Amino acid sequence: MVLQREDIVSGQLPFVHFSTRNVPPRLQFEAWRGQLSAFDVSPFDEEWPKRFAADVKMYTMGPALVVRAKQGALRYEITPNRARTKGPNLYLFTYYERGRYRGYAGKGEIEGTAGDVQVLDLSQPMNSSEAPAVITGVLVSHEALREKLGTLDGLHGLDVRRTTGAFLGDYLKLLTKRLPGMSREEATAAAEATIGVIAACVRPTQERLMFAAEHVSDVLRSRAEKIIEDHIQDPRLSPEFLCMQLGVSRRTLYRAFQERAGVHEYILERRLDAVAHKMTTPGDTRTISELAELYGFSTLETFWRAFKRRYGLTPGEVRASCSFLSTASGLTPSTFSMFDQWSRSVRTPKFDHQIRQVGRP
């Protein structure tokens, strides 16, 4: 199938998936070229390619279109004539996760490699020769971008590198991982945030960068929390493991969790909460040491100290109190409520506000 259009259930984000996988090798490049209406596309080499691999997903996000692509080497061009007659009033911001490019935009030379962000005005002439690449692109209208920046002068052909390029790259990688699960409403809000992050990276100001940092951290933290929950029993789970899964630096990850006492502490708390939940679940007969090992604690002593520090009681005390409640007879709902109020009054202050979390994974 050359083109697969995904009609997702109502309310979720629509996307189109194109792949050359099932196209005969000598037709693959032509099939790909037929999908690119904004550019004239030609082979990277003079010889017609015998095989050309491309796999692309495009997500519609209200005022923005996001493209995630793996593609072979080729040449892009917008001729002056095409720019005058067919050029859409759109900007394309392309983050190169892998690959490199070289060419011209307007009268200026453009050149970049992995980690760079290329900015193109699709209503203006350009050409670029590109090696095989993995990219994420965002298409935004002139009007939407002008609302954030005021003037668009000097953007065509801009190469965003170093700090802000890496910043934008981190954000776009995280965004594309979240898109498949987004609703239309969430995507519209995310598009507005994305345009704001782009504006901060191409025209940095303190106010714009503060806005961008907040949204990058929100997206990153949400994604990291999902990975933590999915791997809560995985002994590999650590800040280093999260960095590898997310494709971000330790500094970026730590910044996202700085308001939660750090990512290491967050992982520890979620593991302790998971053990506490199992300990207080009726019918779970596993020993405390079995549960501690299941949730990644290398020694029982380490687990015991961390549990006491978090809840104010030892695991044995919590298990014993739950065993009593599960076997007590004659406790009506109203009696249980009275007992619960009394028992909380004699707990340590620290445990009093933490015990409500026991039983919640």
N, C-alpha and C positions, 0 to 999 in steps of 0.2 A: 504494500500500500504506500503510495507516494505521499499522500497528505491525509492525516488523520485529524478530524475536527472533533474535539471532545465536547459533548453537550452534557455538562455535569448537572446533577440534581439542582432543582430550583433553589436559588439563594446562594449557591456557591460560585466561585470565580470561574468564568469560562476561559478556555485556552485552546490553542491550536498546536498540534504536534506534527512536525515535518521530519521525515527521515529518508535517506537514500538507501537504507538497508536492503529493501526488497526490490530495488530498481536494478535492471541489468547494468553491469559496470560501465559500458560505453554510453549509457544514457544518464548516468548519475549527475554529471555536471550540468547537462541541459535541464534536468528536472530541478536542480537547485537554482539555476539562473532564472527559471520561470517564476520563482517565488519572490524575487527581489525587484520590485517595481521602482524603487527609489534610485537605483544605480544601474549603470551599464557594467556588466560583469564579464570578465574574460579570464582564461587560464593564466596561472602564474608563469608557466613556461610557454614557449612558442608551440611546442608539440601539444596536441589535444590530449588531455589527461585520459589515461586508460581506466582509471578508477578515481572517484572523488567521493569521500565520505563526508556527510553532513547530518547533524541531528540538532533540531531546534525546537524549543517550546516558546510560545508567545502568550503572555498573560495580559488581559485587558484590565486595567486598574482605574477606571474612570478617566481622570485627566492625564494618565500616563499609560504607556505600553512598555512592558518589560520583556526582553528577549534573552534567553539563555541558549547559547550555541556552542557546538563543537564542529569545526569545519576545516577543510583542507586549504592548501595554499591557493590564492587567487588574486585578481586585481579588481579594485573598485574604481568607478569613475562617475562623476557627474559633469557632463560637458556644459559649456556655457549655454548652448542651445537648450539642453534638457533643463538646466536651472531656470531659464526664462519661461519655458512652456509647461514644464511638469513638476518643477521643484516645489514640494510641500513646505509650508511654513512650520517646520519642525526642527528641533535640535535633537541630535543623537549623542548621548554620553555613553562611551564604551569603555568598560574596564577590562583590561587584558590580564586574565589569570595566567594564561600561557600564550606564547607567540610574540611576534614583533611586526612592525609596520614601518613603511617609509614612503613619502610622497609629497604632495602639495595641497594646500587648502587656500583658495584665493591666490594670493601672490607669495604666500609664506610657505616655507618647508615644514613638514611634519615628520617626526621620527620618534618611535618609542618601542618599549619592550614590556615584558611581564611586570605587572605592578603599576603600570601607567594608565591614565585615563585620557582618552582622546575625545575632543569636543568638535562636532561638525554641525554646521547649519546646512540642512538638506536643500535649501533654496539657493545655495551658492556653489560655484564650481569647485571640484576637488578631484584628486586621484590618489590611490594608495596601493602599493604592492605589499601583500601580507603573507607571512608564513603560516603553516597550520596553527590554529589557535583555539583556545577556550575563552569565551568572552561572555560578559553580561552587559547588555545595552538597555538604556532607558530612553524612550522617545517622549519628548515634552513639546507642547506647542509654544510658539513665540509668545503668545499672549500670556499663558500661564507662567512662563519664566520671567517675562517682563514685570509681572506683578511682584515678584520677589526681588528682582535686581534693578528695576527702573530702566536702565539702558542695557542693550545687548551688544554694544560695540566691543570688538576685540575678542569675542568668544570663538568665532569660526577658526578652527585650526589650533585652538589652545590645547597644550599638553599639560595635564595636571599630574604632577609628580611629587615625590618625597612625602611629606607629612600628610597633606590633605588628600593626595591620591590614594595612599594606603588607607586612610580613614574612610574614604568613599568606597574603596574596594571591599573593606571589611563589612560595611553596611550592606552593600549590594549582594554579597555572598550570603549573608544572613537572611536578607529579604527573599531571595529566590528559594531558600529552603523552607520558608514559611508560606510562600504563596499557594502551594497545593492545598493547604488546609484552610485558607481564608475564605470568608464569605464576601459577597459583593460590597456590603456595607463596610466591613473591615478594610477591604482593599482600597476603597475610596479615601478613607482616612489615612491609610498608609501611603497612598499616592501623594497626598498633600504634604505629609511628613518627608517623603522622598525628595520632592521638589525643593523643600526647605533645606535638606541635607546637601543636595547638589549645589544650591545657591551658596551655601556656606563654604563649600570646597572650591568653587571656581572664583568666588569673590569673598575671601575670608574677612569677616569682621568679628569682634569679640562677641557681639550679640548673636550673630548667625552661628558661630562655632559653639556657643553654649547651647543653643537650640539643637544643633546637630548632635552634639555629644550626648544630650539627654535621650534622644531617640535611638541612637546607636546602642546605648547602654540598655535601654528598654528591650529592644529587639534581641540583643545578645543574651541578656539575662533570661528572658522568656525561653529562648531556644536552649540555653544551658540547663535550666530547670527541668525541661522536658527530657533531656538526655540523662540527667541525674536520676529522675524517676524511672526511666526505662532501664537503667543499669545499676539500680540501687544495690543489687546483690553481686555485681561484677567486681571481683577483687582488683581489677585494673582501674576502677573509677578513682580519679584524682584530678587535680588541676591540669596536669600534663595531658591526661587522657582527654579532657574537655577541649583543650587547645587544639589537639589533633583532630577531634571530631568536628569542631567549629571552623578550623582553618584560621585561627587568630593567634596573636601573640599573648604571652602570659600577662604582659602589662595591660593589654586591652581587656582581657578577661577579669583581672583583678580590679580594674577600674569599675567594671559593671557591678561588682559585688562589694564595693567598699562601704556602702551604707548598710550592709548586712553582716558586718564583722568579718568579711572575707569569704572567698569561695571554699577554702578548706573547712572553715567552721560551719558553713552552710551544709556541705556534704555530710559532715559529722552529725549535725543536728537531724538531718533527714534520716540517716541510718539509725540513730537512737530512737527517733519517733517510730520508725518501722518496727524495731524490736519491741518497743513498748506496746505498740498496737497488737502484735502477735501474742505478747505475754498476757494481755488483758482480753484476748479473744476466747470466748467459751469454747471448750472442746479442743483447743490447741495444747497438746500434751508434751511438746518438745521442751527439752531442758533449756535453761538460760544460756548455758555454754553453747548448745547447738544453734540457738537463734543468733547469738553473738557472732559465731563463726559464719553463719549463713549470710549475714549482712556486713561481712568484710572486716571484722575485728580480729587482728592477728593473735592477740592474747586476751584471756579473760580478765586479767588485771587491768589492762588498758580500757577495756569496755566498762568494767565496774567503776573505775574512777570517773570516766566521762559521764556515765549515767548518773552517778551521785551528784556530780557538779551541775548537770542540767536540771534534774528533777528534785534534788534535795533529799531523796530517799534512795536506798540501795535497790537493785533489781530484786533481791530476795524479799525485801519488805513490800514492794509493789505486788509481786507474785503472791505472797502470803495473804495480803489484804483482799486480793481478787478471789483467791481460793475460798476465803471465808464467806464473801458475799455470794459466791456461786452455790455454796452448800447450805447457807442459812435457810431455815424454814420459817414459815409464818410471816414473812415480810410482805405486806401488801404494798401496792404502789405508794400510798400515802406514808406508810411506815418507812419504806425505803427512802422516800424524799427526806423525811425527818432525820433518818440515820445519815444520809449523805451530807445534809447541812451540818450535823454535829461533827462528823468525821473531818470535814474540811476545816472546822474551827480549831481542831487540835493539830493540824498539819503545820509544817514549817511555812513561813510566809512565802518563801521562794517556790515551794512545791505547790502552794495553793493556787497560784496562777498558771503553773505549768501542767498540773494534773488534768486540766481540761483538754490538753492536747493529747494526753495518753488515750490511745484508741483511735487517733486520727493519723493515718499514714502520711 
